[in-house]
Amino acid sequence: MEQRRLGRTGLPVSRLGLGLAALGRPGYINLGHAEDLQRDYDVPAMEARAHAVLDAAWAAGVRYFDAARSYGRAEQFLSTWLASRRIAPESVTVGSKWGYTYTADWRVDAARHEVKDHSLPVLTRQIAESRALLGAHLDLYQIHSATLDSGVLDDTAVLKALARLRADGLRIGLSLSGTKQPEALRRAMEIVIDGEPVFDTVQATWNLLEQSAGPALQAAHDAGIGVIVKEALANGRLTARNVDASFASSRRQLDEISARLNTTVDALALAAVVAQPWVDVVLSGAATVGQLRSNLTAVDIALAERDAAQLLALREDPTEYWRTRSQLPWN
């Protein structure tokens, strides 16, 4: 798989990476997640499943892996895989995130699955937890879903702590969410501590249905910031699993182009993201080896201009997109 550098960090990444949100905990909002896990939430079984997907990703050339403190045991599963496969830190790039605490107690039906807190005490606690598990493999630490409303981008104590981590060699980034991704990114790009920018990477949602962050991500890329795209499949809405009647027209178009190119809906949707010139790495959120292998074929798809234009026309209003996402059930 093609490799490139993640902006000014210099970190090597593969064009497709693997995010562990769906692999590290029993509940997630991806369509069909419960079926992916076969409703087997035994910790050893889930760890074995995560390792199998990680093995398939590694064999295919994936070299960027992304976790978070709130992804249940994702960091732990990644850590045991790295150790058992004897993968050296210099052979892989690992990112994780802080700012949410996992609270579901390994239950799918939990009242709250995670709690957001971007305070300095949480950063201090969670960086220690991430380092205890990932050690020298941890390359990139990101604020999890930084928003203007959370105040984290105006918290001097937190920003100075992140700047110290960056000065010590850890790359610092932020992930974004919601309708104001562009505004939050522009604010983050302005932040400088002791003459140095705090943030070297951004992880944002961009897919065929939610394209509003595109211009801001292009500007970030042009400024040397590494760009990671998450939720490229819109939590399963851009896969064959989406049979919602309100999506029928878009689904027909996806099926038509997929059939013409002899590919799958998910690979087609991912290929449209990979084709954006400002994207460094696109995350697969696969929960099974089969899903991953289908996702990975995206890198071999060459989209004709007319197909790309038809796909980009599937965009939704950002407010409607995020409203729909907020109603996806944990399963």
N, C-alpha and C positions, 0 to 999 in steps of 0.2 A: 504494500500500500504506500502511496505517496506520503512523504514526510515533509514538514515545513517547520519554520521557526514561529513560535507564538509571540508575534510582535517583538518589542524591544526586550522581552525577557530572555530571548535566546533559547528558550526551552524547546526541544524538539517534540513535535506532536504529529500524530497521524491525521489524515483528513477526516476520518471518522474516529470518534472516541466512544467510550462506554461509560454511561452514567449509571450509578447503582441505586437510584431512588426506588426502583421496583424490585430490586433483589435483596435489599437489606432489612425489610420489615414486612409483616403479613399484610398490612393494608396500604393501598395506594389508590389514586383516582384514575389510573389508566383503565380504559374499557377492557373488560375481561380479565382483569388482574387475578381474581380469585381462581379462575380456570387455569391461568398460567401456572399458578402455584399448586394446582390440583387440591386446593383447600387443605394442604398439608403444611402446617405451620410449626412443626417440630424443628427446633433450632438446628440440630445436626443435618436434617434433610434440607433445610433452606441454605445452610452453609455449603453443602455438597452441590446444590443446584447453582449457587452463585459461582462456585469454583469451576463448574462445567462451562458456564457461559464465559467466564474469564479465560479459561483455557482455549475456547473456540476463538475468542477475540484475539488473544495473543498469537495463535497459530495463523490468523489471517492478517497479521501485521498491525493490529491496533496497539498503539503505544501511549495513549492518553486515557487515564481512568479518573473518574470524578465521583466523589462521595460528599457526605456532609454529616455533621454531628446528629442531625435530626433524622437521618435515614436508618433508624433502628440500629442494627449491628453491621451496617455497610462497611464502616472503617475496619471493624474487627474481621469481617469476612475477607476484605481486601488484604489486610495485614497477614492473615494466616495463609492466604494464597501466595502472596509475594515470598513469604518465608519458605513454604513447602516446595515452591518451584525454584527456589534459590535465584530469584531475579534481582540483579544488582541495581542499586539506586540509579546509576548512570544509564541503565538500559531502558528506563521507563520514566514517564512524567506523570506525577500524581497530584491532583488538586482536591482540596476539601473545603468545607464552608463552615462558618460559625454564625450564631445569631438566633437559631431555633433550637429548642430542647425537645427531644422526643418524650412524649408523655403517654403514649398509648398502652404501655405495659404489655406489649406483644399481643394486643387485641385488635381485631378488625372493627369491632363495634364500639370502640372507645368514644366517649363524648368529645374529647379533644385529642388529636393525634400529635400535635406539636404546639409549643408556645414560643412566640416571637419575643426576643429581648435583645436589643443591640447595645446594652450597657457595657461599660468597662469590666465590671466583675464577671460578666458572662464571657467576654472575650478572653480574659485571663484564665478562667476555668477551662474553657473549651480548647484553647490552643494547647494547654497542658495535656488534655485528654487526647487530642488528635496526635500530638507528638509521641505520647506514650504508646499509641498503637502503631503509628506509621513511621516513626523515627526518621531516619535519613531519607526515606522515600518521599516524604512530604515536600513538594516543591512550591506549591501555590496555595495560598489561604485566602478565601474570598468571604466578604460579607454576604450572608445569605439573604437574598431578596431585599436589598437596600432600597428604600423609598424616601422621597422627600418628607412624607408624613412621619416617618419613624424618628427623624431628627438625627440619625447616625452620621449623616454627611455634614452636620454642623456641630458634632460633639468633639470638641478640641481634645479632650483626654483620650478618647478612642482613636482619633486620627493620629495623635502623637505616638500612641502605643503601636499602631500599625506601621507608622514610619520607622520606629525602632526595630520592629521585626524585619522590615524591608532592608534596613541598614545592616542587619545581621545576616542577610543573604536569602531570606525567605521572600519569594515574590508575592505581591499583594494584589488582589482583584476584588471585584464585586459582582454579584449576580443581581438581576433586575426582574421585576414582575409588575404587571398591571398596565393601565392605560398611560401612565406617565413615565414609562421607561426612557424615552428620549430626554425628558427634562432632568431626570435623575442622573443619566449618563453625562449630560453636559455639565451639571454641577460637579460631578466627581472629577471630570477632566480639569476643572479649575483649581482643584485642591493641591496645594504645595506646602510642604513642611520643610523648613530649613533649606529652602532652595531646590528641593527635589519633589517630583510628583509622587503622590502616595500610591496611585493605582496604575498598574501596568497591564491589567487584563479586564475584560468585561464578559460576563456570561448573560445572554439575553434570550428571550423568547422571540423567535422569528420563524414563521412558517407560511404556507400558502394562504392560510386564513387570517393570520395576524402579521402584517407587514409594516406596521407603523414605525417600528424602530429602525428600519433600514437606512434612511439618510443619516441618522445619528451614529449608527454603527459604521457606516462608510467613513464618516468624519473621524471617528475614533481610530479606525484602521489606518487612515492616512496620517494620523498623529503618532503612529507607532504602538498603539495599544493592541494587544492580542485579543481577538474576537472568538469567543466560544458560543455556539448556538445550542440552546436547549429546547426541549418540547417541539422539535421539528415535525413531529407527527401529531401535534395537538392532543396529547394524552390519548391517542388511539382514534381520534376523530378522522385522521387521514390514513386510515387503514381499512381493510375489508370488513372489519368488525362494525363499522359505522353504518347501521341500517335505519337510522332515524329518518322518518318520512320528510322532515323539513330539510334534510341534506340530500334528498334524492337527486335533484338536478345536478349538483356538484359531483355527486358520486358517479352519475352516468358519464360525465366528462372524464373523470379520473379513470373509470373502467375502459372507456374508449381509447384513451391515449396509452394506458397500460397494455391493452391488448395489441395495439398497433406496434408497440415497442417490445412486445413479448417479455413484459416484466410484471411486477406486482405493484399494487397501489402504494404500499409503504416505501418501496425502493424508489418509485417515481417521485413521491413527495420529498424524500431525502435528497434525491438528485437535484431537485430544484433549489434546495438550500446550498448544496455543495457548489452549485454553479455560480453563486454570488461571489464576486471577486474579493469582497471584503471579509469573507469568512475564513478563519484559520482551521477550526475544527468543529465538526458537527457531532453532537452526542446521539448515540443510539441509546434508547431506554429499554432495550430488550430484556425480557424476563425469562426467555427460553433460548436454547441454542438455535432452534428453528427460526425464531424471529430474528435473531442476530444475523444468521446467514442470509436471510432475505434482505435485511437492512443493508448488509455489506455490499450487495450487488449494485447499490446506488452509484458507487464510484466508477462503474463501467458504463453508465448510461450517458450518452451524448444527446442532449435535447436540441431539436431543431428550433429555429427561431419562432415558428408558428406554435409549436407545442409549448414553449416557454411562455409565450404571450397568453395562451389559453389558460395555462396553469396560474399565472399571476393574476388573472382576472377573477379567480375564485375568492379573492380577499373579502373579508367581512368587516363591518364597522368595528373598530377596536372595543368600544364600550359593550357591544353585543357579544363579541368574542369572549371578553373577560367575564361577562355575566354568565354565559353558558359554561365556561370553565368552572366558575364558583359553584355551579349546581351539579357537577359530576360527583357521583357517590363514591365514598371510600369503599373498596371491595377487595 
